[in-house]
């Protein structure tokens, strides 16, 4: 896991964790139902916090990418298992209604690679050449 996960906690959530002496690093080990009980949060919010931790556990994938996955309805790596990086990126592009930065496609390639191989030595930029070759082969700029 990453050393620090960004949860974008609100002030009240931060205060509860502080009063219960639970660090952000410790929070990554809590299940969604435990987070809900700890923070007195809704099941949806606790599921979101759990997903933020799980997605950001992949090296070089940050809070923005994690939030993008959640906004598309994904809350775990298991839900993404077996998916194709290009299809995920194309779906994200449709969801946004605009063409995202090409590095986002590299992030989807890393995500799929990580799920398939549990290889934490790769970073999103290791997939740039693969993306460029794929796009060139299909005439996509």
Protein Blocks (a to p, Z undefined) as FASTA:
>chain_A
ZZbdcehiafklmmmmmmnopafklmmmpcfklmmmmnopafklmmmmmmmmmmmmpghi
afklmmmmmmnopabfklmgoiafklmmmmmmmmnopacdfklmmmmmmmmmmmmnopak
bcfklmmmmmmmmmmmnopZZ
